[in-house]
C-alpha cells in the first residue's frame, strides 16, 4: 500500500507524516512528497533528482539526504598513546635513537638494536648502532624499580674495562626509561656451551681469564655483579673477546641496599648460580658471591654440565647435611692443583671460597702451571745428572 502526503513548506520547521523533521528557510518553499513503502520512508522533492535514501521508520537519526541535519556532530576523541605500550621497532627516543630490531626481552626489560641518530649526523654514517635497554613500561610506576634501573647505568659507567660492556648515561623519553650501551655482535656463552658442549682447557683459558679479570675489576671498584652466569657472558664474533653483561642487580660492597627493590621478592637473580648466602637472604653483597658463580661457569665451560645439576646452593647444602650429596668430579685436563683451586670456588660455605680472583687466576693459569712443571722436570733432570756426576767421580 502507498500513502501520499503533499506538504507545502511555509515555516522553518516542517514535520512530515513519518515524524521526520526537515529544516527550510522562509524563502525556499519545497513541494515535498513522502511515500511510505514496505516500512521505509522515501522523500522526494521538485528539486533536481538526488540519490534515493531509504531509512527504517524507527531510526529517526537517519535523515533524508536532502534534509538539513541540525544534530551536532561530535568528533571522535584523539588517540592517546598507551603509556604502558611496549616499545616498537621504528620508535624514536628523544630524537637520539631509532629502534631498529628487538634483540630480546626479559621479566624486567627489553633490548633493541638502535641507530644513533646524533652520531649519524655528526659523522655522516648510517651504521652507527647502539643497544638500548628499556625498562618495561608496566613497571615504571614502581619508583624503587625505576631508581634501581638508573643506578644500574651509574654503576656500570664506573667500570671501564675491556671485558665489561660499555654503558652510556641513562635517559627518559616520556614513560620510557632506557640505557644506551655499546652494540655487540657475537653469542652469549650459554648458547656456545649448549651448541658445542665441553671446551678443552687450552681453548677455554682465554675465556676464563677474561671473565675473571672483568669481575676482578668490578670488585676493585666495590661492585658485585650478583647475577653472573653463562647468559651474561658475551663472546664477540671478532677476536673472541669476552664482555660481561647486565649489572642490573649489582650491589656495592658491604652496603645494604635499603632503597632498592627487593631482589628476593622479584627473584631477580638466577637461583642455580646464586650463592648460598644470597639464597638465605644476606643483605650485604660480597665478592665471594660472584666467585661462587664464576666457579660454576668455569666448571660448565670445561665439562658442559653444571657441577650441581643446576640445583640451588641451599638444596646442595641440605643434601650434604643428609649425607646424600655427590661431589662433582674433576673436569678433564686439570692438574690436581687446578682442580683443588676450582673446587674452592664452588664451595657452598662462603668462608671456604677464595677472596680474590686475581690471586686465583694467577695460581690457576695453565701457562704458569706448565712453566712450573717444566721447572720441576728440569730440576729433576739436573739433579739426576748431578748424581751421575758424583757417582762417576767416585768411580774414577
Order of alpha helices (4+ residues) and beta strands (2+ residues): beta-beta-beta-beta-beta-beta-beta-beta-alpha-beta-alpha-beta-beta-beta-alpha-alpha-beta-beta-beta-beta-alpha-alpha-alpha-alpha-alpha-alpha-alpha
